[in-house]
Amino acid sequence: MLKPVPVAIGLRYLRAKRRNGFISFISFASIAGIALGVMVLITTLAVMSGFQREIRDRLLQMVAHATISTHGEPMPDWRHAVDIALADPRVAGAAPYVEKEALLSGVRNQPALVRGIVPEQEATTSELADKMVMGELDTLTPGSFNIVLGRELAMWLGVGVGDSVIVTTSNFRSTPMGAVAQQKRFTVTGLFEAGHQQFDRGLAVAHMADMQRVLRIGDGVTGVRLRLHDMDQAWNVAGDLALELKGPYSISDWASENANMFHALKMEKTMVGLLLSLIILMGSFNLVASQVGLVTDKQADIAILRTLGLTPGGVMRVFMVQGSLIGVIGTVLGVVGGIALTLNLEHILRVIERVFGVSLLPSADVYYITGLPTDLQGSDVMMIAAVALTMAFLATLYPAWRAARTAPAEALRYE
């Protein structure tokens, strides 16, 4: 097929053997630099996305997608609120709850959030029952004053299944000795492990009826927790239900409750991406050097092309095509290598561990997350490829402009 003259010459320069071996080496180094930068950036962002997904999934297994509650007062008509929520096709489950910060006392003291639930309804809003490592959630029955603790919380309290803990709340009751904090003894009947420190160290669960008696709130609850078919619609669904209930209710969703954590994770990923982009920038600088050397090496060729009628703009396009193709080759190699490395990263690390006898992957007895989760996102790959191609294209502008300014007479004087 017929090609435009600048494109044909640029392709020929890319395939031709260089008289100057150093220029060829710099061209190879620029391709390798761009490919390495793209590959490292794709793999790193995939690993960070994998950890973010793992943290988010573990969090969402324990928290409600949305919550409807009153402003500091018990919600008396919670049964009506549950019925209204379940009538909404966007809602997968709804359950009442009672929550209170308290001081738990065993062998040692530890503050924690005590949540009162109805085990049968809780299964529709969280996966707490599946996180039990000792005992059963069904042991939480009205009037039993049983309690289930996070595994780390139990360790800090120095208690186990069958032991007792005293729950002290900020509610006060009058006695002949004056006002004293409300206290109640609970029996530990189970331990759970959610894989998230917020819950494993800071959450205790009892039956809702027992917490209502401890807090003396009658039949009232703190609010209603919702699980949705589409968690991204949590805020809108909770708002619609609050308006339908026609009361002074407050709403929250999983994203707003954990906004600081997700913002920090996003900022960390962005900063790491920007820093690793410098590797691609280094490859682009090598591309500038190789193109400047090529322009110097091809002075006579440029002069002949100019005398044959090729315009300065045509000369610019010759070297822009040639340099851009180097960027395309480096980017394609980097994308292919990055995807392959990401998909096989954990296997590669395990081979390195066996060969060199080192520990690279987190172990189950130390960390919540074992292995190396990865989440290869197409948007990240496309963004990285676009950045690499843009850098490579910009790197060709100065050498191409310099080639266009070549004076034919000066270039041919000593040929």
N, C-alpha and C positions, 0 to 999 in steps of 0.2 A: 504494500500500500504506500502511496505517496505521502510523505511527511513534510511539514514546513521545514524550511532550510535550517533555522536555529535548532529545532528539535532533533533533526537528523544529525547535525554536527555535534550537539551535546551528547547524544547517545554514542556517537563514534568516539568522542573523547573519553567517555566512561569505560568503553571496552578496550581502547587502545593501550598498548604498553608504553609506559613513561620512560623517557630518556633519563630522567632524574629519579633515581630510586628512592630518595628521601621524600619526594612528593607522594609517591605511591604509598610509602609507609604512613605518612600523615593522613592520607585518605582512608587507609585501612583503620588507623587509630580512631578517626572520627566516626566511622561506621560502628566500630566496636564500642566506642564511648556512648553513642546514642543508644545502641542495642542494650548495653549493660544498664544504663540509666533507666530505660523503659522497663526492662525485666525486673530490676530491683524494686522500682516504684510500684509495679503491678502486684508483685508478691507481697510487699510490705503492707500496702493498703488492703489487700485481700485478708491478710492475717489480722489487721486491726479491725476490719469489718466483721471478721469471724468472732473475735472476742466481744465486740459490741453486740452482735446478735445473740451470743451465748448469755451475756449479762442481761440483756433485755428479755430473753425468753425465760430465764430463771426468775426474773422479777415478775413477769406477767403470770407465771404459774401460781404466784402467791397473792398478788394484789388484784383488786377489782379494776375492770376497765373504766368504770365511772362510779361515782358515789353521790347520793342525794342525802343531805343531812340538814338539821336545823341549826340555828345560830346559838350554840351553847346550851340549848334546852333539849330535854328528851323529846323525841318524835312520838306523839301519842297514836296517830293514825297510820302506823307503818303497814298494817295489813292492807289497807286501801292502796297505799303506795306500791306495795308488791304486786297487787292485782293489776293496777294500772300499767306497771312496767312489763309484766308478763303478757299483757294484751298487745303490746307493741311488737310487731314482727321483727324489728331490728334487735330485740333483746333476747339473748339465749338463756339467761338465768338471772334471778334476783333473790337476795337473802338479807334479812335484817342482821344487825350486829350492835354490840355495845363495846365501846373502847374506853380505856382509862389508863393513864400513866400511873405506875405504882412501884413501890419498893418491894422486891421479893427477898425473903430472908430464909436461908437454909443454914449450911455451915458458915457461909459468907453472905453478904448482902449484895444485891445487884438491881439497879433500876431497869424496868422493862415495860413494854406496852402489853397490857392484858386485854385480850379481845374475847368477848362473849359471843358465841355462835350457836346456831342450831345445826348439828352435824349433817342432818338429812338435806337441809337446804344449802349448806356451805359447799357441798359437792357440785352445785350448779355454777358457782362463781370462782372457785379456786381448786387447786390440785393438792390441797393439804393432806387429804387422806392417803394419797399416793406417796407422800414424802415421809410417812411414818417409818422409823427404823426400829422402834421398840414400842410395843403396845398397840392399841387400836384407838381410832378417833371415836368409835362408838361407845367407849367407856365414859364419855362426857354425857351424863344424863342429869335431868333436873333434880336438884336436891342432893346429889352425890358429892358436890364440891370437889370433884376431880379436876385435874389440870394437866395439860400437855405442854411441854417445854421444848424450845429449840435445843439441839444437842450442845452447842457451845454455852448457852445460858445455863444449862444444867451443870456443865463442868465448872463454870464460874461460881455457881451457888454451892457446888460440892454435894449435889444430890443425885439420886437415880430413881428408877421406877420403884414405887413402894414407899419412898420417903415423903416427908411433909415439908411444905413451904408455907410461910406466912406472907400473905399479901396485904400490904399497908397502902391505903389510898389517901388522897388529900382531903377526903370527906371527914368531917369531924362529928362526933356525937357527944352529947352531954352526959356526964357522970358526976357522982358526988365529989370526985377529985377535980372536976373541971372538964373542959373540952379536950378530948383525946382523939387521935386519928383512928379512922375505921380500920380494923384488922380482921382477917379471916384466915383460918388454916385450911389449906387445900392439900390433897393427896396427889402426888405425881403418878400418873397411870400410863404415860407414854412420852416418847421423844421423837421429834421430827428433824429432818435435815433437808433444808431447801436448797443448799448450795449457794446461799447469799447471806453475807454476814448481818445485814439489816434484820433478817428474820431469825437466823440461827442463834444469834446472840441477844436479840432485843425483843423477842415475841414469845408470849405465853398465851395459851388458848384454853378457855373454860366454857361451860355451857352458858348460854345467854341468860337463862332463868336464874342461875346462881349469881351472875354478875349483876343482874337487876336487883337481887336481894342485898348484895353487898353494897351497892351504890344507893339503894333505897329510892329507886326511880319508878317503882310500880311496874306497869306494863310498857313503859316507854323504852325507846331504843335510841342509840346515837344516830343511826341512819340506815339506809338501804344500799347495799353493794350490788352492782350490776356487771354482768358479763355479756358482751355483745358479739354478734356475728362478724362485725367489722370494727375492730378496735380503733381504727383511725377516725371513726365517727362518734367517739365516746363523748366529746364535749357537746356536740350538737344534740345527741340523743338525750343526755342528762338534762340539758337546757329545756328541751321540748317537754320532757316529763315533769320537770319542776314547774313549768308554766301551767301544765294540765292539772297539777295538784292544787294550784292556786293557794299557795302558802308562802311564808317567809323562809324559803329553803335556800341553802347554798349548795353549789355543785362543784365537783372537782373530777378530774380524769387522770389516768395514769401518766400522761405526758406532763401535765402541769405539776403534779405532785413530785415528779422526779426530774424536773426541768434542769436543775443545776448539774445533775450527774450526766444527763444526755448532752447538755451543752459543753461540758468539760471533755467528754469523749469525742464530740465532733470537732472541737477546737484542737485537741491533740492530733487527730487524724489529719486535719488541715495543715497544721504546722509541720508534721512529719513529711507530708506530701510536698510542701514548699521546699523544705531542706533537701529532700532527695532529688528534687528537680534540678538541683545544682549539678548533679552528675550528668544529666542531659545537656545542661548548659556548657559543661566542660567539653563534651563531644562536639557541640556547636562551635566552640572556639577553635577546636582542632580542624573543623570543617572550614572555618575562615582561613586558617593558616594554609591548608592544603589548596584552597581555591586561589589564594594570593600567589602561592608558588606555581600553580598551574598557569595562571595568567602571565607570570614572568617567563615561564618556560615556552609559552605559545605566542610570544610577541610577534615573531615572523609570520605565523599562521594568521594571526589577527590582522596584520598589515595587508597580507594578500587578500583575505576576505573583504577587507574594506576597499581595496582597489578594484575588486570584482563587483562592487556595488552593494555590499551588505551594510546596512545603516548602523549607527551606534546603538540604536535600540535593538537591532537584530543581534549584535555582538553581546549585549547584556543578556538577552534571552538565551543565547548559547550557554553561557556559564551559569545562569540561573537554573536551566534545565539540568545541566550536569550536576550541580551542587544539590539541587532538590532531589534528584534520583538517589544520591548518596544518603540523604535524610530518609527517603522512603524505604530504602533497603535496610538501614539501621533500625527504623521503627518497626518494620514488618518482622525482622529477626527478633527484636525485643519483645514484641507482642506474643509471638509464637513461643519464645523461650519463657516469658513470664507466665503464660497460661500453663505450659507444661510443668514448670517448676512449682507453681501453686498447687496443681492437682496432685503432685507427687511429693510435696514438701515433707509431710510427716514420715513417709516411707524413707526418704533420703536421710532425714535426721536420725531415724532409728538405725539405719545402716552405719552412719557415722558413729553413733553411740556404741554399737557392737565392735566396730573396727578399732576405735581409739579408746574404748573403755571410759567414756565421759558421759555425764548426764546432761542432756540438753532439753528434754521435755519435762514438764511439771509432773510431780508424782502425786498420787491420790491421797497419801497420808499428810501432805503439806498444803496443797492447794485445792480450792473448790473445783477448778477446771483442769481436767487432765487431758493430755494430748494437745494438739495444736489445731484449733478450729479455724477454718478459712471460709470466706464468703466472697467468691469471685463475682463482682458486680459488673455487668456490661457497661453501665454508665461510667464507672471508674476507668475501665479499659479504653473506652472511646475518648474520654477526656485526656488521658495520658498520651494516647496516640496523637490527638489534635495538638497538644502542647509541644510534643516532639517535632511534629511536622512544621508547626509554626516557627519554632526556634531554628530548625534547619533552613527553612525558606528565608528567614531574616538574615541568617548567616551568609547567604549567597549575595546579598544586595551590594555590600561594599566591594567585594572582588569583581562582581559583574560591572559595577559602575566604573571601577578602575580600568577594566578591560575596554570599556566603551570609549574611554578617553585616550586610548593609544593612538599616537600619530603615526600613520603609515610610513611617512618619509623617514622619521627618526628610527623606527623599528627596522627598516630595511637598509639603513645606511651601511651597516657592517656585515650584511648577509652576502 
